[in-house]
Amino acid sequence: MAQHTTRRSFLQLAGLGAAAAGFGSYTLHAADKQVHAVDEQPQEVAPQKVWQPVSDRKIRMGIVGFGVCQFGAAFSLQHHPNVEVVAVSDLFPDRCQALAKACQCEKTYPSLEEMVQDDTIEAIFVATDAPSHARHCILVLEHGKHVATAVPASWGDLEIADRLYDTVKRTGLQYMMFETSCYHEELHAMRVMYQAGGFGELVYSEGEYFHYECALIDSYKNWRIGLPPQWYPTHSNAYHIGVTGGSFTEVSCMAMPSIRDELQPQNNAYGNPFGTEIALFRTNVGGMARMGVSWDTPGYGGEMGRVRGQKGSMTGTRYQGFIEQLPDLTRPALPPTVNPGGHGGSHGYLGHEFVMSILEDRKPLVDIAMALNMTVAGIVAHQSALRDGELLKIPQYASVRA
C-alpha cells in the first residue's frame, strides 16, 4: 500500500504468526530520522506447532472444588500426559462424585483438610470458593504440596495475602494462579511483543472485565452476590501486569452505585454499594493504566484490553509500531490430549504451564508475585473507591524464585 512520504505516522500492521520476511519493506523519513515500517499484506496462517514432551513423569495430583462453574475439571489437568489425578474432593457428596467421574478418578475425600493428609499427592489444584483461596493454598503448601488456584489469590484481605506470600517463599514450593486473560490469544501476543522490545515501556494500558448477568450466578454461601467489583480484578489487571510482569504502585478509583435491587449494600455480605469500579493506576515504571470492573452494565462483556508503549501499541492481535523483526506471536503447542478450553482458549494453557513449572522446576508464568500484584491492587482500589477516589499506595510483591 503506497503512502505519501510526508506522512508523520508510521504504521506496522501484523497479525498473529506473521514474520517480517513475509512483507515488503520500505523506508519513510520524519524529523530527519529513518524509520523502517512494513506494508500491509495478507497474513499467512502460522504452521501448527507440535508439542515435544520433556519428561515421561506423571505428577500425582489432587483437585478440590466442583461448584457452579465446575472449574475443577475445566483446565484439562486430567487429560495431561504428565498428570495422574489420584484424588478429588468437594464438600458436597454429589459434586465430589461428579468431579471424580469427570477426572476418571476413584479416590475421593470429603474435604480438602482430609485430602492434604495424603502423602502420595504431589500437587493440588484449588477450585474452591474465592473467599477460601488463600487459606486453602496456605494449607496445601504447609503440607508440602505444590498448589495452583483459581482467581483471585486473596479475597479482600491484605494480611492473608502477605501470609500466602510468606508461605510460598518459605516452603519453596510451586504456586500458580490460573488467570485466564494471561493466555488469551491477544494478551499472549502482547507479552511476547513486549519481551521482544516492540513497545518499550508501556505508557498507558487499559483492561476491562464487564460481566453482566440478568440472574446472578449462584455461589457457595452467596460469595458472588454484591462482591466489590475490584475484589475480582485479575481478568482486567492482567492487561498490564500479565504483559509486562510489572506492578501497580498507587491507585485512585472512582465508583458508581448499582441500580439493581439485588446488588444494594443491605442485600450483600460486604456492605458494598458499588456495581462498577474504574481504577486509575500508576505503574512501577511511571506509566498509567485504567482498569475497569463492572457487574452493572448490560451489553458487550468479557475480558479485553489495549496497550500503548513508547515504541508501539497493540489492540487485539494487531501491532502498530517501529519493530522491524516480528517475533512469533502464536501461543505455544499443547499436548494433543489437552483441550485449550474456555475463557478464550486459555484453560488448557494454564493447566499445562503449571505442570511444566513442576517438571522443569522453574517459576510459572502467573507466580505468587504476579498473582498478588494483580489481586492486591484491586483490594486497594476498592478502598480508594470507598474514600471517594483517594490516592492510595499499593503493596509490592517480588518473585521468590527464578
C-alpha positions as a printed Julia matrix, in Angstrom:
402×3 Matrix{Float64}:
   0.0     0.0    0.0
   1.54    3.29  -1.07
   1.86    6.09   1.47
   2.8     9.74   0.99
   6.4    10.38   2.09
   5.48   13.41   4.21
   3.21   11.43   6.49
   4.4    11.63  10.12
   2.8     8.48  11.46
   4.33    5.14  10.69
   2.28    2.01  10.93
   3.42   -1.54  11.09
   0.49   -3.91  10.99
   0.89   -7.59  11.67
  -1.39  -10.39  12.69
  -0.55  -13.42  14.79
   2.15  -15.66  13.33
   3.33  -13.11  10.74
   7.06  -12.95  10.04
   8.82   -9.84   8.82
  10.24  -11.73   5.84
   6.74  -12.19   4.52
   6.18   -8.46   3.92
   7.57   -5.88   1.52
   9.52   -3.26   3.5
  10.24    0.35   2.72
  11.65    3.4    4.46
   9.94    6.6    5.49
  11.54    9.82   6.67
  10.39   12.02   9.52
  12.21   14.55  11.67
  15.44   13.75   9.78
  15.3    10.18  11.06
  14.9     6.98   9.1
  12.26    4.68  10.46
  11.56    1.27   8.97
   7.99    0.23   8.57
   6.14   -2.61   6.9
   3.42   -2.7    4.25
   0.06   -4.25   4.91
  -0.06   -7.66   3.26
  -2.35  -10.69   3.56
  -1.46  -12.6    6.7
  -0.18  -16.15   6.37
  -1.51  -18.74   8.78
   1.29  -19.97  11.02
   2.04  -23.68  10.76
   0.57  -25.72  13.58
   3.07  -26.23  16.36
   3.89  -29.7   17.58
   4.29  -30.35  21.29
   7.5   -32.04  22.39
   7.46  -33.82  25.77
  10.25  -33.06  28.21
   9.59  -35.91  30.62
   7.58  -39.1   30.96
   6.99  -38.47  34.68
   3.4   -38.26  35.88
   2.68  -35.77  38.66
   0.29  -37.23  41.22
  -2.32  -34.5   41.5
  -5.41  -33.82  43.58
  -8.25  -31.49  42.64
 -10.66  -29.79  45.04
 -13.82  -27.94  44.09
 -16.6   -28.62  41.58
 -19.05  -25.8   42.14
 -21.37  -23.95  39.78
 -18.64  -23.28  37.2
 -17.14  -26.78  37.62
 -13.63  -25.39  37.3
 -12.09  -28.4   38.99
 -12.25  -30.32  35.7
 -12.07  -27.32  33.34
  -8.3   -26.96  32.89
  -7.64  -30.35  31.28
  -5.3   -31.48  34.06
  -6.97  -34.89  33.96
  -6.05  -35.17  30.26
  -2.42  -34.05  30.54
   0.08  -36.82  29.69
   2.27  -35.79  32.66
  -0.54  -35.87  35.23
  -2.33  -38.58  37.12
  -5.33  -37.26  39.05
  -5.23  -39.54  42.08
  -7.82  -37.9   44.35
 -10.61  -35.31  44.24
 -12.66  -33.53  46.86
 -15.75  -31.39  47.31
 -17.81  -30.64  50.41
 -20.98  -31.74  48.61
 -21.04  -35.51  48.01
 -22.88  -35.27  44.68
 -20.38  -32.74  43.38
 -17.49  -34.82  44.65
 -18.75  -37.84  42.74
 -19.3   -35.74  39.61
 -15.74  -34.41  39.82
 -14.4   -37.94  40.27
 -16.29  -39.04  37.17
 -15.06  -36.04  35.14
 -11.47  -36.78  36.16
 -11.78  -40.57  35.88
 -10.56  -40.82  39.46
 -11.67  -43.39  42.03
 -10.34  -41.9   45.27
 -12.39  -39.12  46.88
 -12.14  -37.12  50.09
 -14.99  -35.26  51.81
 -12.81  -32.18  52.41
  -9.54  -30.58  51.45
  -8.45  -30.81  55.08
  -8.52  -34.6   54.75
  -7.07  -34.73  51.24
  -3.91  -32.8   52.19
  -3.07  -35.59  54.64
  -2.49  -37.94  51.69
   1.29  -38.07  51.34
   1.09  -39.64  47.88
  -0.28  -36.42  46.39
   2.38  -34.05  45.0
   0.24  -31.1   43.89
  -3.33  -29.83  44.31
  -5.46  -27.56  42.15
  -7.72  -25.4   44.35
 -11.02  -24.58  42.61
 -12.97  -23.76  45.76
 -14.93  -20.59  46.61
 -12.96  -17.38  46.08
 -13.02  -16.27  49.74
 -11.18  -19.51  50.67
  -8.45  -19.48  48.0
  -5.63  -18.0   50.08
  -6.43  -20.06  53.16
  -6.7   -23.27  51.16
  -3.47  -22.61  49.26
  -1.62  -21.99  52.53
  -2.99  -25.29  53.85
  -1.78  -27.17  50.76
   1.69  -25.58  50.9
   2.02  -26.27  54.62
   1.51  -29.97  53.83
   4.4   -29.97  51.37
   2.48  -29.9   48.1
   2.64  -27.63  45.06
  -0.53  -25.64  44.52
  -2.46  -23.95  41.74
  -5.57  -21.88  42.32
  -8.46  -20.28  40.54
  -8.64  -16.46  40.75
  -8.23  -14.3   42.73
  -5.27  -15.02  45.01
  -6.74  -13.26  48.05
 -10.24  -12.11  48.92
 -10.31   -8.51  50.09
  -7.66   -9.22  52.74
  -4.15   -7.75  52.67
  -2.99   -9.63  55.76
  -3.71  -13.09  54.36
  -2.14  -12.02  51.06
   1.09  -11.37  52.95
   0.76  -14.71  54.78
   0.32  -16.51  51.47
   3.38  -14.78  50.0
   5.5   -15.66  53.04
   4.34  -19.29  52.91
   5.29  -19.67  49.25
   8.66  -18.08  49.93
   9.35  -20.21  52.99
   8.32  -23.55  51.52
   9.95  -23.07  48.12
   7.05  -24.93  46.51
   5.33  -24.01  43.27
   2.35  -21.64  43.4
   0.4   -20.61  40.33
  -2.82  -18.66  39.85
  -4.9   -19.65  36.81
  -5.54  -16.16  35.46
  -7.3   -16.78  32.17
  -6.56  -13.44  30.49
  -2.85  -14.26  30.53
  -3.35  -16.91  27.87
  -5.89  -15.12  25.74
  -4.58  -15.02  22.19
  -4.11  -11.25  22.16
  -2.6   -10.91  25.65
  -0.1   -13.68  24.93
   0.84  -11.79  21.77
   1.21   -8.54  23.72
   3.5   -10.26  26.24
   5.72  -11.72  23.51
   5.88   -8.36  21.74
   6.76   -6.59  24.99
   9.55   -9.06  25.68
  10.85   -8.52  22.13
  11.09   -4.77  22.76
   8.19   -3.87  20.48
   6.59   -1.48  22.97
   9.48   -0.14  25.02
   7.96    0.63  28.39
   4.19    0.85  28.45
   2.96    4.43  28.75
  -0.71    3.51  29.04
  -2.77    0.35  29.2
  -6.44   -0.46  29.56
  -8.17   -3.57  30.84
 -11.84   -4.31  31.24
 -13.83   -7.06  32.87
 -17.52   -6.45  32.24
 -19.75   -9.26  33.46
 -23.47   -8.52  33.48
 -25.85  -11.32  34.38
 -29.63  -10.94  34.29
 -29.77  -13.56  37.04
 -26.87  -13.53  39.47
 -24.67  -16.64  39.46
 -25.22  -18.94  42.41
 -22.25  -19.49  44.69
 -21.15  -21.17  47.92
 -22.54  -19.1   50.82
 -23.52  -16.47  48.21
 -19.98  -15.13  47.95
 -20.64  -13.73  44.46
 -23.67  -11.66  45.48
 -22.76   -7.97  45.65
 -19.0    -8.55  45.73
 -16.93   -5.37  45.29
 -16.0    -5.29  41.59
 -12.32   -4.59  42.25
 -12.08   -7.63  44.53
 -12.26   -9.65  41.29
  -9.7    -7.62  39.32
  -7.28  -10.07  37.76
  -9.06  -10.52  34.41
  -8.59   -6.8   33.74
  -5.33   -6.09  35.59
  -3.68   -8.84  33.55
  -3.77   -6.48  30.57
  -0.83   -4.67  32.12
   0.73   -6.94  34.73
   0.35  -10.07  32.61
   2.01   -8.26  29.69
   4.96   -6.68  31.49
   5.4    -8.69  34.67
   5.39   -5.33  36.47
   3.06   -3.92  39.1
   0.84   -1.01  40.08
   2.21    1.24  42.8
  -0.72    3.57  43.59
  -4.36    3.96  42.68
  -7.29    6.34  42.57
 -10.57    4.53  41.98
 -13.95    6.02  41.13
 -17.15    4.02  41.5
 -20.87    4.17  40.87
 -23.66    2.56  42.89
 -25.7    -0.19  41.31
 -29.31    0.41  40.29
 -30.14   -3.27  40.82
 -32.01   -4.21  44.0
 -30.06   -7.44  44.49
 -26.77   -5.52  44.49
 -27.69   -2.91  47.11
 -25.4    -2.81  50.17
 -28.1    -4.02  52.55
 -28.51   -7.13  50.36
 -24.92   -8.33  50.28
 -22.49   -9.58  52.92
 -19.9    -6.93  52.08
 -21.95   -3.8   52.58
 -20.7    -2.93  49.11
 -22.6    -0.09  47.42
 -20.89   -0.28  44.02
 -21.73   -2.12  40.82
 -18.92   -0.54  38.78
 -15.4     0.48  39.83
 -12.92    2.14  37.47
  -9.35    2.37  38.75
  -6.54    4.61  37.5
  -3.22    3.07  38.45
   0.36    4.33  38.41
   2.71    1.59  37.19
   6.1     0.69  38.6
   7.82    2.34  35.6
   5.8     5.57  35.85
   3.15    4.76  33.27
  -0.61    4.76  33.72
  -3.31    2.11  33.48
  -7.1     2.29  33.54
  -8.69   -0.91  34.75
 -12.45   -1.3   34.99
 -14.68   -3.98  36.51
 -18.47   -3.86  36.32
 -21.42   -6.1   37.16
 -23.88   -3.38  36.25
 -23.58   -2.54  32.54
 -25.58   -4.6   30.01
 -24.09   -5.05  26.57
 -20.77   -6.4   25.33
 -18.77   -8.1   28.03
 -15.84  -10.32  28.78
 -12.15   -9.64  29.3
 -10.37   -7.3   26.94
  -7.6    -4.72  26.84
  -5.2    -2.49  24.93
  -1.62   -1.36  25.44
   0.31    1.69  24.27
   4.07    1.94  24.63
   6.99    4.18  23.75
   7.69    2.24  20.54
   4.4     0.63  19.63
   0.81   -0.17  20.52
  -1.48   -3.15  20.3
  -5.23   -3.67  20.21
  -6.34   -7.23  19.78
  -3.69   -9.13  17.83
  -2.64   -6.24  15.58
   0.58   -4.43  16.37
   1.42   -0.88  15.29
   4.93    0.4   15.88
   8.56    0.51  14.95
   9.86   -3.02  15.49
  11.36   -4.48  12.31
  11.67   -8.19  13.14
   8.35   -9.57  14.31
   8.53  -12.47  16.76
   6.25  -15.47  16.54
   3.18  -14.29  18.44
   1.22  -17.54  18.43
   0.63  -19.46  21.62
   2.85  -22.46  22.36
   1.94  -26.02  21.44
  -0.17  -28.11  23.79
  -0.11  -31.86  24.26
  -2.59  -33.35  21.78
  -4.8   -34.62  24.6
  -5.15  -31.16  26.2
  -8.08  -29.01  25.1
  -7.46  -25.21  25.14
 -10.92  -24.94  26.68
 -12.84  -21.87  27.8
 -12.1   -18.22  28.57
 -10.62  -17.51  25.16
  -8.97  -20.9   24.86
  -6.84  -20.28  27.95
  -7.74  -23.15  30.27
  -5.55  -25.84  28.76
  -2.57  -23.49  28.58
  -2.84  -22.62  32.27
  -3.0   -26.25  33.36
  -0.08  -27.11  31.07
   2.01  -24.21  32.4
   1.52  -25.37  35.99
   2.56  -28.91  35.07
   5.63  -27.71  33.17
   6.74  -25.44  36.01
   6.88  -28.51  38.27
   8.6   -30.75  35.71
  11.17  -28.08  34.82
  11.49  -26.71  38.38
  11.01  -23.11  37.27
   8.83  -20.13  38.04
   5.37  -20.45  36.46
   4.03  -17.57  34.41
   1.47  -16.4   36.98
   3.62  -16.95  40.05
   2.92  -15.67  43.56
   4.28  -12.2   42.75
   2.2   -11.7   39.6
  -0.86  -13.22  41.29
  -0.7   -10.89  44.28
   0.29   -7.82  42.27
  -2.85   -8.36  40.17
  -5.1    -9.14  43.14
  -3.95   -6.75  45.87
  -4.09   -3.78  43.5
  -7.83   -4.38  43.25
  -8.28   -4.7   47.0
  -6.65   -1.3   47.49
  -8.63    0.12  44.56
 -11.88   -0.72  46.36
 -10.57    1.01  49.48
  -9.91    4.07  47.32
 -13.44    3.94  45.9
 -14.88    3.88  49.42
 -12.82    7.03  50.11
 -14.15    8.88  47.04
 -11.09    8.21  44.9
  -8.36    8.97  47.43
  -4.9     8.17  46.03
  -3.54    5.14  47.91
  -0.25    3.25  47.85
  -0.27   -0.43  46.86
   1.92   -3.12  48.48
   4.52   -4.66  46.17
   5.49   -8.31  45.72
   8.62   -9.7   44.07
   9.15  -13.14  42.59
  10.55  -15.66  45.06
  12.23  -17.98  42.52
  13.87  -17.74  39.11
